[in-house]
Amino acid sequence: MRLKNLAAAGTALVVLTIGAAPFLTSAADHLDSPIVKTQHALDITDIYAFDAANSKNTVLVVDVAPLAGITSPTTFSTTGSYRMNLAPNGSYVANRVYTATFSAGGRDHKQAVTLKLNGTTIASGYTGSTIQVAGGGKLFAGKRDDPFFFDLAGYNKLKDSGYTDPSGLTDAGVDFFAGTNILSIVLELPDAAIGSAANYWATTYQGSTLIDRMGKPALNTVFIDPFKVNANTKDTYNQTAPSGDVAAWDDQFEAVLEFFGNSTGTAELITDLLLPDVLHIDTANLGKSTGTSFTGDKADHILNGRTLAEDVIDLELFVVTGGLDGHAILSSDNVNANDVAFPGTFPYLAAPH
Amino acid sequence: MTTIRRAAPRPILIIAAAIAVAAGSYGWAVLHGQRPAAPLVKPADSGGFPGAAGEQTDPAALAGVDGRLSLNDQITFWAERVKRTPADFISLTQLALTEASKARLTADLGLYQLAQRQIDQALALDSRYGAGLRARAQLRFALHDFAGAITAAQAALDRDPRDDGARGILGDAQLELGRIAEATATYAAFAPASQGPAVDARLAHLALVTGHVDSAVQLAQQAYQEALANPEDDIVFYAYQLGETARQAGNAALARRSFGAALAARPTDLGSLVGLAKVDASDGHPDSAIAGLRRAAAIAPQPETLALLGDLLELGGDGTAATAEYQTVRAIEALGSTAGTVYDRQLLLFELDHGGATDALLAHAQAALAARPDATGHDVVAWALYRLGRFEEALVESRFALATGTRDARILAHAGAIELASGHVDDGIRDGRAALALGPALDPLTRSEISSLVAGR
C-alpha cells in the first residue's frame, strides 16, 4: 500500500515539474505546455502575492523565463503582453487588469516598459529601475534570482524509478534552482487599490493569443494530463478562464486526487480549495517575504496569497499524498528555503546571479 | 580524373581534423530537440562578411540571442553545477546537450563523443530520465549510429508516447537507414501542437529524399517563414535548409539568397558556407567558392569540404594546393574510427573519384550499404562497381538507388554514366542530362565527367 501511494506521489511530483517540458524541466509551472515551450519569455514560472514592507501596501509578482540567460532570454517579449488580473472577492472575472508591455532594448539593454490599468497608462520607465505608479505604488521589471526552490533531480529520480526509489527526496535536498534567474514583474500597490479581498492570477499573451496563465502553483502540471495521454489538454487548461475552471476541471481534479490515495470527501475538499485557479488575497492577513524562511502563522497564510519563502512543494507533497487524510507519504523534498535571502524591501526578489 | 600527387599533409589541419570533424548530416541535429536550439547571432562589433578582419571564428563564443550566454559560457555554467553536485543528472544532461549544440556549430566529433559519455553517466543515475533518453538518441544520430538512435528514441517514446522530440529523431534515423515508409509513418504521428517549422523541415527532407523536389522546396520555404515568425526558432538553420533544398532542386538564385540570409545571421555557419561555395562554383565564380570553402575548412575540415576545395584548385590549375587538400582528406581517412564511420560515404566517393577503385573499396562500400541501405548507399556501391568496370552489376545497384524516387543530381549523374556504359544509351543520356540540368546540385568534378560522356552521344 505504501508503495502504491508512493508511486502515486511520484506521479504527482513529476507532474509538478516536468509536464510536457521539452527540454529542461523547471519550476512550479515552468515550460508546462507545448505552446509555451518555445516562447520562454512568455512562460510564467510562478506568481506571488504578499504583504509589502509597508503593511499598507500589497505586492503582486509574476515571474517568467525560467533559467533566464541560459535557456530563456533576459529580455521581455516585445510582441507579447503580461497581465496581472484582479477580480473582486467572490468573483473570477477580472475588473482590474494591469498590463505590462515592453519595447526592444537599447544599447544599454534596458527595455522601455509601460504599465496600463484597464487600458490607461499608469506607469512607464525602464527595466531594472524602480518606476513610480500613478495613484500610488511602484513597479519593477527585470532579471532577478529565481525565488523558487525545489529538489528537481531527486523528484525526477523518484518518478523515473517507477516510484520505488524515494532516496532522491529523502536524502539531503539539492535546490536545482539555486544560482538561476528569472525575469520578474513586481507591482506594489496600496491595499486600497486591491480592496480587502480579491482574486489574483496572471496571464501572458502573444498578440491576442493567450499563451499561459497561472494562479496557484503547479495546478496545471499536477492535475492536468498526469498520465501523459494528451498534452493538448494542458493548453486547453491554460486557455480556460478561472470563471470556467470549476465546470471544466473539477471532476478531473477529484479523480486525480482519488487516484493518489485521497478519500472522495478529501478529494472534493481539496478541489474546492484549489479551483478556480487563482490566488485569493485577504490583504489584512498576507504574509511577508523576507529572509529565507517562511514566517508567520501558516494557518493564516495558506491559501492566502503566496510569499516568496513559502515552501509550496512541501505543502503540495503533504496534501497530494494524503496528508489531509492523516497518511502523508511524503511531506518534504528537504529543500526548505531559497539559496539566497530575500531582502524584505522592494523589489523583494533577490538580486540576479 | 584528377591525378593525385602525394605531398606531406599539413600537420595542423590534420590534428584539427582528428579532433574536429563534422557530422555528415550537418544541420539535422538541430531538429533533434523538440524544437531547434536557440540561434546565435554575431556580436555587434563583428560586422562584415565572413572572413572580415576581426571575425569571430568560434561560433560557440558568440553571445547568445536575447541576452543568453554564449554556448561556451553555458557549458561553463552547467559544468560548474555538475562539479558541485555530481548526482545532478539534469544538469549533466544539460551540459551534454549544450556541448552537442556547440559540436553542431563547430563540427567537433570529439565533443559529440564527450557529450555521449556524459549522457550515459546521467542515465546511469536515472535510467528513465526522459530528456536523457532523448539526448542519447540525438547523440547516437549525430555520430551516425542510426540503429542506436532508433533504440534510444524508442526507449524515450516507450516512457512517454507524446515525446515528439524523440519521435523526430526516430523518423530521422529511419530515413537515414532508407526506411522511408517507417519514417513517413513516424512523421505522420506528430501531435497537432508540435506542428511548425521543425515538422515542416522534416517533411521537406522526406520530400527531397523521395524525389518530390517542388514539394521539398515549398515545405522548406514554409518552415523558414514559420521560423521567422517565432523569435526563438533557429532562423539560421531554416535558412540553411531552404538554401540546401533549393540547391539540390537546381534553383541557384533561391539557394544563394537563402545561404546569404543564414550567413548574415551567423557568418560561421558551416553548411551555408559550403552550400554557397557550391552555388558559386556552379555560377562560374570559382574564386569566391574557394574562399568560402577555405573559411569552412578553417572552422571544421570536413572531407567533403576539402575534396571540393581540392577539385576547384585542381580545375583552376593549382595542382599543388589541390594535393594538399586531398592529403588532408586521406589523413582523416587514416584516422579511422569515428571519423571513418561518420564520413564513410564521403570518403568512399572521394577515393572512387580521386584514387581508383579496388575490391577493398567495393567491399567497404557494400559494408556501408548493409549498415545504411538508403539511396546514397546503393549509389556508392554502384559507383564502385562502375569504376571497377562491372557495369551490369552497377546498373542493378543504380536502379535500387533510383527506386526511392530520388532526383539527387549525383545519383542521377552516376546512373547516367552506368547506363551509358551498360548499353542503355537513351536512359543514360536522359539521366545524365537531368543531372546536368540541376546546376548547382552537381559538383564540378562529376559535372565535368558526365558532360564529356553525354556530349559524345
Interface residues (C-beta under 8 A of the other chain):
Chain A: I18 A20 A21 P22 F23 L24 T25 S33 P34 I35 K37 T38 Q39 H40 A41 A68 G69 I70 T71 S72 P73 T74 T75 T79 H109 L152 A153 N156 K157 D160 S161 G162 V174 F176 G179 K228 V229 N230 A231 N232 D235
Chain B: G33 Q34 R35 A38 V65 D66 G67 R68 L69 Q74 F77 R81 T85 A87 D88 F89 I90 S91 Q94 L97 L125 D126 S127 R128 Y129 G130 A131 D160 P161 R162 G165 A191 P192 A193 S194 N230 P231 E232 D233
